Amino acid sequence: MKDMQHGDIDRTIISSHGPSGGSASLDVSQPNVAFIVGGRPRFGEETAELLRGRLTALTLVLTVTLSAAFVGNSLQGTTTALWFRIATLVVLSGCLIRLRSGRCLRLRHLRLIELIVFGFVVAQVSLMFGVRIVELAGEHDVTSVVGIKYLYHAAWCVLILIYGIFMPNTWRRGAAIMLPLACLPYLILAWQQWWFPDLAAILGDSKSLSAIPLPVVAAVVGVYGTHIINSARREAFKARQFGQYRLLEKLGSGGMGEVYKAEHVLLKRPCAMKLIKPGSHTNVKAITNFEKEVKATSKLTHWNTIEIYDYGHTEDGTFYYVMELLPGLSLEELVA
C-alpha cells in the first residue's frame, strides 16, 4: 500500500492539468486509471525470438563466407559481378547490425530482413552462375561448363537445406519459398541455352548430366524437415504451459521432482514451480501426503515461510505447486 500511494498511482492516473498549467475540473465520466492487461504467450512471439537468433547467426556466417570468397576471387583476378557482390556484402552487414542492435523487432520486420538476406544471396549466386557458365561456354570448355553447373546446383541445395532447417516456418510457407527456389537454376539455364546456342550444344553433347533434379529433391527434404521441426516446436511450446503458468528455466532437481522458474501468463508474475511426476520412485500415497503439506503451508502467512500461490494436477498425473520465487544465492553458492 505504501508503494501504491506514491509511485504506481502517480503513473496510472491521467493528469488533469490543462495546457496552461492550471487545474481543470475532473470529468468523472472518463476513466482516469489505466489497467495493463496481460496476455497468454503466443507461439508467434517465440517464433520471432527464435528467428532473430538464428537469422543473426546465419547472416554472420553468410557475411564471413562471402567476404572470404570475395577476397579469394580478387586475389585470383576474378571480377565476375564485382559491384553486385560488394552491394551484397554491404546489405548483409547492415542487416547484421540491425539484428544485433537492442531494438525490438517484430515478426514481420524479421521476415523482411530474412527476405532481404536470402534474396541478395540467391541473386548473387544466380548472377555468378549465369555469367560464369556463359564465359566457359564461349571458351568451349566442356568439362568446366559441366563442373560449374554441378557446383552451383550443389550451392543451391545447400541454401535450400539451410533455409529449411534453420528458419522457423510452417510447411506451407516453406514450400512456397523452397520449391520455386529449386526451379530457379533450371529456368536460368533454359533461358541461357535459348539465348546462347553454344551453351545448348555443349550441354546437349555432354553424357554426364544427371536426370535427377537435385535442387528439387533438396526442396522436398527441406519442406519435410520444416514440418517436422515446426511440429516439434509446437508440442514443446504446449508442454511448457501449465494452466495459467509458463515454464522459463530449470532451477534444480531432487529425489521427487524438479523446480523451474515460471511466470503467470496473465499477471506476468515470476514464481517458482515444483513438478512431481508419477514414476517408479514415487507412489500415490507419497504424493497425497505431499499435497496435504502444500495445502497446510498455503494457509501460513508469516514472513519466514514461503508463500504458496497455487497447486494442482496435469492430465498426465503430474502434481505441481507454485510458490514464491526468492532471488538470491543458493546455499552452495553462499558457502563458496
C-alpha positions as CSV (number, residue, x, y, z in Angstrom):
1,M,0.0,0.0,0.0
2,K,2.9,2.3,0.6
3,D,4.2,1.8,-2.9
4,M,0.7,2.2,-4.4
5,Q,0.2,5.5,-2.6
6,H,3.2,7.1,-4.3
7,G,4.7,5.5,-7.4
8,D,2.0,3.4,-9.0
9,I,-0.9,5.7,-8.6
10,D,1.1,8.6,-10.0
11,R,1.9,6.6,-13.1
12,T,-1.5,5.3,-13.8
13,I,-3.7,8.4,-13.1
14,I,-4.1,10.6,-16.1
15,S,-3.0,14.2,-15.5
16,S,-6.0,16.6,-15.2
17,H,-3.9,19.8,-15.7
18,G,-4.7,21.8,-18.8
19,P,-2.1,23.3,-21.2
20,S,-1.8,26.5,-19.1
21,G,-0.8,24.5,-16.1
22,G,-4.0,25.2,-14.1
23,S,-6.1,22.5,-12.6
24,A,-9.1,21.6,-14.8
25,S,-12.3,20.2,-13.5
26,L,-12.3,16.4,-13.1
27,D,-14.6,14.7,-15.6
28,V,-15.9,11.6,-13.8
29,S,-17.4,10.2,-17.0
30,Q,-13.9,9.5,-18.3
31,P,-11.7,6.7,-16.9
32,N,-8.7,8.2,-15.2
33,V,-7.0,4.9,-14.2
34,A,-5.5,2.7,-16.9
35,F,-5.0,-1.1,-16.3
36,I,-2.3,-3.1,-18.0
37,V,-3.9,-6.3,-19.2
38,G,-1.6,-9.3,-19.6
39,G,-2.0,-12.0,-22.3
40,R,-1.1,-15.6,-22.9
41,P,2.3,-16.2,-24.5
42,R,1.8,-16.7,-28.2
43,F,3.6,-19.1,-30.5
44,G,4.4,-16.2,-32.8
45,E,6.3,-14.4,-30.1
46,E,8.5,-17.5,-29.5
47,T,8.9,-17.8,-33.3
48,A,10.1,-14.2,-33.5
49,E,12.7,-14.7,-30.8
50,L,14.0,-17.9,-32.3
51,L,14.0,-16.4,-35.8
52,R,16.0,-13.4,-34.6
53,G,18.7,-15.6,-33.0
54,R,19.1,-17.9,-36.0
55,L,18.9,-15.2,-38.6
56,T,21.6,-13.3,-36.8
57,A,23.9,-16.3,-36.7
58,L,23.2,-17.2,-40.3
59,T,23.7,-13.7,-41.6
60,L,27.0,-13.6,-39.8
61,V,28.1,-16.9,-41.3
62,L,27.0,-15.8,-44.8
63,T,28.8,-12.4,-44.5
64,V,32.0,-14.1,-43.4
65,T,31.8,-16.7,-46.1
66,L,31.0,-14.3,-48.9
67,S,33.7,-11.9,-47.7
68,A,36.3,-14.8,-47.8
69,A,35.2,-15.8,-51.3
70,F,35.4,-12.2,-52.4
71,V,38.9,-11.8,-51.2
72,G,40.0,-15.1,-52.7
73,N,38.5,-14.3,-56.1
74,S,40.1,-10.8,-56.0
75,L,43.5,-12.4,-55.4
76,Q,42.9,-14.7,-58.4
77,G,41.8,-11.8,-60.6
78,T,38.2,-12.9,-60.9
79,T,35.9,-9.8,-61.3
80,T,32.6,-11.5,-62.1
81,A,29.6,-9.4,-60.8
82,L,32.1,-7.3,-58.7
83,W,29.8,-4.4,-57.9
84,F,26.8,-6.6,-57.1
85,R,28.9,-8.7,-54.7
86,I,30.1,-5.6,-52.9
87,A,26.5,-4.4,-52.6
88,T,25.5,-7.8,-51.2
89,L,28.2,-7.6,-48.5
90,V,27.1,-4.1,-47.6
91,V,23.4,-5.1,-47.3
92,L,24.3,-8.2,-45.3
93,S,26.4,-6.2,-42.9
94,G,23.6,-3.7,-42.5
95,C,21.1,-6.4,-41.7
96,L,23.5,-7.9,-39.2
97,I,24.0,-4.6,-37.4
98,R,20.2,-4.2,-37.2
99,L,19.7,-7.7,-35.9
100,R,22.4,-7.3,-33.2
101,S,21.0,-4.0,-32.1
102,G,18.9,-3.8,-28.9
103,R,15.9,-2.5,-30.8
104,C,12.7,-4.6,-30.7
105,L,11.9,-6.2,-34.0
106,R,8.5,-7.7,-34.7
107,L,8.0,-10.9,-36.6
108,R,7.1,-9.1,-39.8
109,H,10.3,-7.0,-39.6
110,L,12.3,-10.1,-39.1
111,R,10.6,-11.8,-42.1
112,L,11.5,-8.7,-44.2
113,I,15.2,-9.0,-43.1
114,E,15.1,-12.7,-43.9
115,L,13.8,-11.9,-47.4
116,I,16.5,-9.3,-48.0
117,V,19.3,-11.6,-46.8
118,F,18.3,-14.7,-48.7
119,G,17.2,-12.6,-51.7
120,F,20.6,-10.9,-52.1
121,V,22.4,-14.2,-51.6
122,V,20.3,-16.0,-54.2
123,A,20.6,-13.1,-56.6
124,Q,24.4,-13.2,-56.3
125,V,24.6,-16.9,-56.8
126,S,22.3,-16.8,-59.8
127,L,24.2,-13.9,-61.4
128,M,27.6,-15.6,-60.9
129,F,26.2,-18.9,-62.2
130,G,24.8,-17.3,-65.3
131,V,27.8,-15.2,-66.2
132,R,30.4,-17.8,-65.4
133,I,28.8,-20.6,-67.4
134,V,28.4,-18.4,-70.5
135,E,32.1,-17.4,-70.2
136,L,33.2,-21.0,-70.1
137,A,30.8,-22.0,-72.9
138,G,32.4,-19.2,-75.1
139,E,35.8,-20.9,-74.5
140,H,34.3,-24.3,-75.5
141,D,35.5,-25.8,-72.2
142,V,33.0,-28.7,-71.9
143,T,34.5,-30.1,-68.7
144,S,34.4,-26.7,-66.9
145,V,30.8,-26.0,-68.1
146,V,29.5,-29.3,-66.7
147,G,31.6,-28.8,-63.5
148,I,30.3,-25.3,-62.9
149,K,26.8,-26.4,-63.4
150,Y,27.0,-29.1,-60.7
151,L,28.9,-26.7,-58.4
152,Y,26.1,-24.1,-58.5
153,H,23.4,-26.8,-58.2
154,A,25.3,-28.0,-55.0
155,A,25.3,-24.4,-53.7
156,W,21.6,-24.2,-54.4
157,C,20.9,-27.4,-52.5
158,V,22.9,-26.1,-49.5
159,L,21.0,-22.8,-49.5
160,I,17.7,-24.6,-49.7
161,L,18.6,-27.0,-46.9
162,I,19.9,-24.2,-44.7
163,Y,16.7,-22.3,-45.1
164,G,14.5,-25.3,-44.4
165,I,16.4,-26.4,-41.3
166,F,17.3,-23.2,-39.6
167,M,14.4,-20.8,-40.5
168,P,11.3,-21.5,-38.4
169,N,8.4,-21.8,-40.8
170,T,5.2,-23.7,-41.4
171,W,5.5,-26.3,-44.1
172,R,3.2,-24.3,-46.4
173,R,5.4,-21.2,-46.2
174,G,8.5,-23.3,-46.6
175,A,7.1,-25.0,-49.7
176,A,6.0,-21.6,-51.1
177,I,9.7,-20.4,-50.8
178,M,11.8,-23.5,-51.4
179,L,10.1,-25.2,-54.3
180,P,10.2,-22.1,-56.6
181,L,13.8,-21.5,-55.4
182,A,14.6,-25.1,-56.5
183,C,13.2,-24.4,-60.0
184,L,15.2,-21.2,-60.5
185,P,18.6,-22.7,-61.7
186,Y,16.7,-24.7,-64.3
187,L,14.9,-21.6,-65.6
188,I,18.1,-19.7,-65.7
189,L,19.9,-22.5,-67.6
190,A,17.0,-22.9,-70.0
191,W,17.0,-19.2,-70.8
192,Q,20.7,-19.2,-71.4
193,Q,20.6,-22.2,-73.7
194,W,17.9,-20.4,-75.7
195,W,20.0,-17.2,-75.8
196,F,23.4,-18.8,-76.3
197,P,23.4,-21.7,-78.8
198,D,27.0,-22.7,-78.0
199,L,25.9,-23.5,-74.4
200,A,23.0,-25.6,-75.6
201,A,25.3,-27.5,-77.9
202,I,27.8,-28.2,-75.2
203,L,25.2,-29.4,-72.7
204,G,23.4,-31.4,-75.4
205,D,26.6,-33.3,-76.2
206,S,27.5,-34.0,-72.6
207,K,27.0,-37.6,-71.4
208,S,27.5,-36.8,-67.7
209,L,24.3,-34.8,-67.0
210,S,22.1,-36.3,-64.3
211,A,18.4,-36.8,-64.8
212,I,17.8,-36.4,-61.0
213,P,16.8,-32.7,-60.2
214,L,18.9,-32.4,-57.0
215,P,17.7,-28.9,-56.0
216,V,14.1,-30.1,-56.2
217,V,15.0,-33.2,-54.0
218,A,16.6,-30.8,-51.6
219,A,13.5,-28.6,-51.5
220,V,11.2,-31.6,-50.8
221,V,13.6,-32.7,-48.0
222,G,13.6,-29.1,-46.7
223,V,9.8,-28.9,-46.6
224,Y,9.5,-32.1,-44.8
225,G,12.2,-31.1,-42.3
226,T,10.4,-27.8,-41.8
227,H,7.2,-29.6,-41.0
228,I,8.9,-32.0,-38.5
229,I,10.7,-29.2,-36.7
230,N,7.7,-26.9,-36.5
231,S,5.5,-29.7,-35.2
232,A,8.1,-30.5,-32.5
233,R,8.3,-26.8,-31.6
234,R,4.6,-26.6,-31.1
235,E,4.5,-29.6,-28.9
236,A,7.3,-28.3,-26.8
237,F,5.6,-24.9,-26.6
238,K,2.4,-26.6,-25.3
239,A,4.3,-28.8,-22.9
240,R,5.7,-25.7,-21.2
241,Q,2.3,-24.3,-20.4
242,F,0.8,-25.5,-17.1
243,G,-2.6,-23.9,-16.9
244,Q,-2.0,-20.3,-16.2
245,Y,1.8,-20.7,-15.8
246,R,4.6,-20.9,-18.3
247,L,8.0,-22.6,-17.5
248,L,11.0,-20.4,-18.2
249,E,14.2,-22.2,-16.9
250,K,15.1,-25.1,-14.7
251,L,16.4,-24.2,-11.2
252,G,17.2,-27.6,-9.8
253,S,16.0,-31.1,-9.2
254,G,15.7,-33.5,-6.3
255,G,14.6,-37.0,-5.5
256,M,10.9,-36.4,-6.0
257,G,10.8,-33.7,-8.7
258,E,12.1,-30.7,-10.5
259,V,11.9,-27.0,-9.8
260,Y,11.5,-24.4,-12.5
261,K,11.4,-20.6,-12.7
262,A,7.9,-19.9,-14.1
263,E,5.7,-17.0,-14.9
264,H,2.0,-16.4,-14.6
265,V,0.9,-15.7,-18.2
266,L,-1.7,-13.1,-17.3
267,L,-0.2,-11.4,-14.2
268,K,3.4,-11.7,-15.6
269,R,4.4,-12.5,-12.0
270,P,7.6,-14.6,-11.6
271,C,7.3,-17.6,-9.4
272,A,8.9,-21.0,-8.7
273,M,7.1,-24.2,-9.7
274,K,7.9,-27.6,-8.5
275,L,6.8,-30.6,-10.6
276,I,6.4,-34.1,-9.1
277,K,5.8,-36.6,-11.9
278,P,4.4,-40.1,-11.1
279,G,7.0,-42.8,-11.5
280,S,8.7,-45.8,-10.0
281,H,10.3,-43.7,-7.3
282,T,7.0,-42.1,-6.2
283,N,3.7,-43.5,-5.2
284,V,0.2,-42.2,-4.8
285,K,0.4,-42.1,-1.0
286,A,3.6,-40.0,-1.0
287,I,2.1,-37.5,-3.5
288,T,-1.1,-37.4,-1.4
289,N,0.8,-36.6,1.8
290,F,2.9,-34.0,0.0
291,E,-0.3,-32.4,-1.3
292,K,-1.7,-32.2,2.2
293,E,1.6,-30.5,3.3
294,V,1.2,-28.0,0.5
295,K,-2.3,-27.2,1.4
296,A,-1.3,-26.6,5.0
297,T,1.6,-24.5,4.0
298,S,-0.6,-22.3,1.8
299,K,-2.6,-21.3,4.9
300,L,0.5,-19.8,6.6
301,T,1.0,-16.1,6.4
302,H,4.4,-15.5,8.1
303,W,7.4,-13.6,6.7
304,N,9.7,-16.6,7.5
305,T,7.7,-19.0,5.3
306,I,7.4,-19.4,1.5
307,E,4.1,-18.2,0.2
308,I,2.2,-20.8,-1.9
309,Y,0.3,-19.3,-4.8
310,D,-1.3,-22.4,-6.5
311,Y,-1.2,-26.2,-6.8
312,G,-2.9,-28.8,-9.0
313,H,-2.6,-31.8,-11.3
314,T,-2.0,-32.1,-15.0
315,E,-3.7,-34.5,-17.3
316,D,-0.7,-37.0,-17.1
317,G,-0.9,-37.1,-13.3
318,T,1.9,-34.7,-12.6
319,F,1.4,-32.8,-9.4
320,Y,2.7,-29.3,-9.3
321,Y,2.6,-26.4,-6.9
322,V,3.5,-22.7,-7.4
323,M,5.4,-20.8,-4.8
324,E,7.1,-17.5,-4.2
325,L,10.3,-17.0,-6.1
326,L,13.2,-15.8,-3.8
327,P,16.1,-14.2,-5.8
328,G,19.5,-14.7,-4.2
329,L,22.3,-17.2,-3.7
330,S,21.9,-20.9,-3.1
331,L,23.4,-22.5,-0.1
332,E,26.3,-23.9,-2.2
333,E,27.0,-20.5,-3.7
334,L,26.9,-18.9,-0.3
335,V,29.3,-21.3,1.2
336,A,31.7,-20.9,-1.8
